[in-house]
């Protein structure tokens, strides 16, 4: 466990990303509280960058909750181990400090570690990019270490505020662990309201207004590009959120130029464009970008930009890259797709163990429960013959005993999972981990599929309008089931090799 490894060092420096937001501060505060509580450590919580924290809501958060965060310059050299939180060591949004030992705790897509390996550093890392906030990552780590977060209202409030700011006021909690944290924390809800309504100073309001006045829009692809004056990157996100409320704008990029780099914020409100993918595309070979489906950001290094595009200004660059992005992906809409099976080859699914639990063994028939998985929350009324079937990805299917017996044969052995979230059943009184009660079963029949290797980046849009698209890269596979050709799906290259022959 990463916390135990970090705790082997007496001196621990926890570094938030530059221009800190509520999530990085809250996550850093959680780690600070933990390492201080277990004793025997000298702990500091720091941040660096071009700007000191001035945003009203963050100042209020720090002062009211007593968060001991300190500003340091880029010459600061930490003793012991450096822990970057809500960011990745030597990433574009954090000042690189010289350290002999490094740990990364984050929830963004992992960057390449090649440039770090050149420093001969042995880096600990726990990166959970499917979590809605880094506060959730820290909360889960603390829970697993049996550190009670609810005994300290200040910590509970900080963590919940970190989650709130990163998942759109709790409206985008797609990971079940985010929902678990939301359900369990006892925070100061009144303070959360105060923090939520203290986002802009008058000067920042002026910066936002000027940027919005010079918005460049495109009516074909419904995107917008806005240039803001030199400002804290948090303000770029606020301007992006405002811009996205315009009825004819589906995606936007707001950026500001700094002496050595360009910071940019990305927003999308349509499933056709995932913000993290667009951010990575914009910064490719020039810096770095990433984030989440609906909001992301990145950094472009000016030296690399000027060497690659000596005669292009930043505004023209973002517009041109937008056009390139929309023209560089193949699109498959599941609703209208008709496969050409002549170009596909046949493969067979390996017989993969599943788990099963008769829910009537856990609850009285007639009990209303909620099944929580990575795929969301599913309400279920338990009947005498209700069976829950778990697959190796941690997803759960609910079926009757007759359906189960038709599809599976039982094996008298326990069933174990190794997944980011183990499915649970919940009532108002308690929660149960299904894996603890599951036994193994095997599918009776094989599933044959047809596959075609992708040679170009491909977006596949599912029938569910609310679900995000799947992105396949060259080397991945487009697949269909022999008995269901109207529902194509994308298989990652490594997954294909493990599950099919």
N, C-alpha and C positions, 0 to 999 in steps of 0.2 A: 504494500500500500504506500502511495507516494508520501503521505503525511509522516509515516514512520521513518522513511528514508530522509526526509527533510529534517526531522527532529534529531537525527544523528549529529547535526551541526549545532554548536552552541550559539553562533551568531547567524541570525536569519534576517535578511532584508527582503521585504515584500514590495515589489515595484508595480504600481499601476501604470497604465499606458499614458502617454502624453495627452494633454487636454482632457483630463479624466472626466468620465461621465459617472452617473450614479451606480451603474453596475460594477465597474472596476473598483470604485471606492468601497462599495458594500462587500464585494468578494474579498478584497484585501483586508477589510476590517474583520471579516469572519476568520480569516487565517491568523491575523494578529491576535485576536481574542483567544483562539485555540492554543497557539504556541506559548502565549503568556500564561495561560491557565495550567498547562501541564508542567510548567516550571523548569528552571535550569537553562533558560535561553535569554539572550539579549535580542529583542525583536524591534525592527524599525519598519514603518510603513511610509513609502516615499513615492514621488512622481517627479518627472522632469519635463523638458520640452520648452517651447518658446513662450508659453503662457502660464501664468499662475492662475489658480482657480478664482474666478470672479463671478461666475454665474450665480444668481441669487439663490436658486433652489439648492445648489450644491453647498454654498456657504452656510445656508440654514441647516442643511443635513449634517454637515461636519460639526457645526457649533452645538446644535441641539442634541445630537447623539454622542457627542464627545469623541469623535474619531480623530486619533492622533496622527494625521497624515502630514508629511513634511515635503517641502519643495527642495530639490537638489539640482545642481548644474551637471553638465555632462562630464565633468572631471571627477565627480564623486566615485570612489572605489569602495564597494561594499566588502566587509569581512565575511568569512564563512560562505554561506550559500545565498545566491540571488534567486528569488522566486518571482517570475513575471506572471501577473494575473490579469485575465481578460485580454491577453495579448501574448505574442510569441517572441522569444528572445531574438533580437536583431530584425524584428519585423518593422514594417514601415511606419507603424504608429507608436513606436516606443524608442526612446533614446537608448542606444547601446552602451551599457556600462560594462567596464572591464571586470570580470569575475572569474574565479577559479572553478567554482561549482555553480551550476544553473539548474533550476527546475521551472517547468512551464505548466500552468493550470489555466485552461482556456476553454471556450466553447465555439470558436470560429474554425473554419476549415483549416487543416494543418498546412503550413507552407513547407517548401522543400528544406531539408536539414543539411543539404550539401555544404552551404557556406558556413554552417556552424561546425561541421565535422573537420573543416580545414583548420579550426582553432584547437583541435584535439581536446574538445570538451566532452565529458560524459554527461549528457543532459537527461535528467529525469523529466518525464512529461505525462500529463493526464489531460488529453484534449478530447472533449465530448461535444462534437459539432452538431449533434442532434438535440442538444439542450437549448432552451430558449434564452437562458442567461447564464453568465458565469457565476452569479449568485446561487443559482440552482446547483451548479457543479460543486461549489464549496459547501452548500447545505448538505448535499448527499455525502460528501467526504466526511463532514463533521458527524453526520448521523451514523455512518459506518464505523466511525471511531468512538461511538457512544458518547459523543459530546452533546449535551442537551442545549439546543438553541433557544428554547422557549423560556428558560430561566432568566434570560436577559432580554427585556423588552427592547432595549436599544439595538441589540444585534438583530432580533427578529424583525424590527421595523426597517433597518437598513437593508437586510436581505430581500424583504418583500418589495421595498421601493426599487431595488436593483432589478428585480424581476419585472415590476410594473413598467419601467422605462424601456425595457428591451423587448417586451411582447405586446406593445400597443395597448397599454392600459388593461392588461390581462385578456385582451380579445384574441390573442394569437398563441395560446398555450397548447401547442400541438404535441409536445412530449408529455407522457403521463407523469414523469417525475416533476415537471413544472407544476402540474396540477396537484400532485402530492404535497409539494412544498406550500402551495397556496392554501390548501385545505388545513395544513397542520400549524402554520405559524400564527402566534398570537401577537399581532403588531399594534402599534398606536395608529389606528385608522384616521384619527383626526389630524395627526401630523402628516400622514400620507397625503391628505387633501391639500394641506398647506403647501407641501413640497411640489405637488402636481401643478399648482397654480402660481408658481413663482419662477417662470422660465426665462423671461426676457428683461434686460435693463433697457432704458430709453435709448442708449447708444446702439445697442444690438437691434432694437426695433428699427432704428434708422438704417442700419446696414441691411437688414432684411428688406425694408421698403425699397431701397435703391436697387437691390438685386432683382426684386420682383418687377420693378419698372422696366428693366432692360432684358426681360425674358425673351429668348428666341425659341419659337415653337415650330414644329413640323406637323402639318395636317395629314400627311400620308401615313406616317408611322406613329403619330400622336405622342411624340416625345418633346421634351423641353430641355434647353441648356441655359444655365444662369451663372453669371460670374459675380461673386461677392467681393467686397473689399476685404483686406487682410483681417481675419477674425478667428476666433476659437472654432475648432471643427464641430463642436456641439451646435453652434449656430447654423452651420451648413445643413445639419440634419433638420433643424426646425424650419428653415426656409424650404427644404425639400418637402416636408410634410404639408406646408401651406400650399406650395405649388401643385402638389398632387391632388388637391381638392378642386382644381379647375376641371370642368366637365370634359374638355377636349384633350386633356393630358393624362396619359396612362403611365408613362415613365418619365423620370427627370434626373438630371445630373446638375448639382450645384457645386461650384468649385471656387477656391481662392488660391492666389499665387503667393508663395512665401519666398524668401531669398534663395533657398536651395531646392524647393520642391513645390509641387501642386497637391493640395489636399482636395479630395472630392467626395461627395455624398451621393448615393444612388437610392432612388425609391421606385417601386413598381406596385401598381394596384391591379394588375391583370395577370392571369396565369400564363400568358404567352411569353412573358419576360420575367426571369428570376433575377433579382437584384444582385445576388452574390455572383452569379455567372457573368452578368454584364460588367460588374466591377472588375472581375478577374480579366475579362476580355479587354477592357479599357487600359489596364495597367500592364498588360502582357509585355515582357521584356524591358519595361520602363520603370517598374516599381513593384507594387503588390496591391492586391485588392481582395475583398472577401466580405462575408457577413451572412445574411439570411435571405430567404426567398423574397421578402418584401422590402427589406432595407439593408443597405450595405455601404461600403465606402472603400477608399484606397488612397494611395500616395504614388505620385509620379515624380521621379527624381529629375530635376531640371537639366542637369548635365547630360543625362542619357537622352532626354527629350530633345534637347538642342542638337545633339550629335546626330540623332535619327531624323529629325524634322527641322533642319536649319532655317527653312523659309516658311514655316507654318506657325501661326499664332495658336495659343491654347484653345481659343473658342472654335476655330476652324478644325482643330484636331478632334475635339469631342464630337462635333457634328459629323465629320468624315467617319470617325470610328463607329458612330451610331449606324450610319448607312452600311458600313462593312459588316457590322454585327447582324443586321437584319437580312443581309444577303448571303451570309456564310453558313447558315443552318438549313438542313432539310427539315421539312415539317411532315409529320404523319398524324392525322386526326383519326382516332379510333372509330369515330362515328361513320366516316365515309371511306375508310381504307379497304381496298380490295387487293389481297396479296397475289403476287405472281409466283405460284408455288414451283414453277419450272426452274426458277433460279435459286431454290432453297434445298438444303439437304436434311435428311431425316436423322433424328437422334432419339435416344430413349432415356427417360428419367430413371435414375437409380432408385432403388427402394430405400427410402429414408425413414427412420423411426419417427413416430409421433408419440405424444402423450395423451392420456385420456383420464377424465375424472367424472364420475356420476355426481352431479351437484346435489342430488337428494341425499347423498351421504354426508353433506356438509350443512345443508339447510332443510328446514321443513318445507314440504311442497306447499306452494302458494306464496313463498317468500319473494319479495321484490329485491333484487340485488343489482349491482352494477359491475360489469366485467371491464377492467381497465387494462389496455395493452398499448403497445406502440402505435397501434392503428386508431386509438381513440377510446372513448367510453361507450359501452353498449349496455342498455338496460335489458334485464332478463327476469322473467318470472319463472321460478324453479317449479318444474313439474316432476312427477314421480319418475319419469323416464328421460329427464334432461341430461345430456352428456356434453361436456366441454372437451374439445380436441385441440391440443397444442401442437403447433409445428415447430421446426428447429429455429425459426426466426422469431419466436415468441408471440406469434399471432394465435388467436383463438377462434374456433368455429363452434357454434352451438347447434346441436342436432338431437333428434330423438334417438332412443336406443335402437330402433329398427333401422334407421338410416346409418347409424354407427356400425351395426353388425353387418350391414350390406357392403360397407366400404372398407372396413378394417378387420384384421384378425389380431387378437390379444396375445401379448407376450408377458409372462409372469416375471417381470423385473421392473425396478424403479426407472423413472424417466428423469433425465437431467438436462438442463439448458445452460448455454453460455451465450447470453444475449444482453444488450444494454439495459433492458427492463424486463423483469420477470412478471408475467401476467398475475393480476390479483383480482379477487372478488371483494366487493365492499358493500356493507350495509351502514346504516346510521350508527351502529354500535361497534363494528370492528372491520378489520380487513384480513383476508387470508391469501397466502401465496400459493397459487395452484400447483406449482411444481412439487411442493411438499407432499401433496396427496396423489400425484399422477403416477400411473403405470404406463408401460410401453405398449404400443400397438404398431402394426405395420400395414401399409396399404395393400389391398388384395390385388389390385391391378396396376400395371405400368401405364404411364402417360407418355405417348409419343409426341414429339414436337418437330416442327420444321424450322430451320434457322438459316439466316443469311448474315455473313460478317459485314459489319458497317465499314465503309471506306471514308465516310464524311460525318462530321458531327450531326446528330439527328435529335430533334425534339419529338417525343411521342406524347400526344395529348390523350388522356383517358376519357372514358365516357362520363365519369363523374365531373361535373362542371366545377366543383369546389376543390378538386384534387390538383396538385401541381403536376407539371409535365415531367417525364423522365428524360434525362439527357444521356444519349449514347455517344461514345467517342469511338474513333477508328480502332478496330480490334475487338470491340464489343459485338453483341449479336442481337439482331431483330428476330423474334421468334413468334410462332403461333402454335397452338395445340391442334393436332390433326382433326379432332372432333369439334373445334371451336375456332375456325379461321378468322372470325370477325373481331376477335379480341387480341390483337398483337401486344407484345410486351418486349422490353429490353432486358437482356441478361448481361451483367458485367462479365468480362472475360474470365476472371478468376472464379466467379460463381458457376459459370458454365462448366468449367473444367471439373469442379467438385461435384456437381449435381447431375451431369448428363454424360452419356457415353454414346 
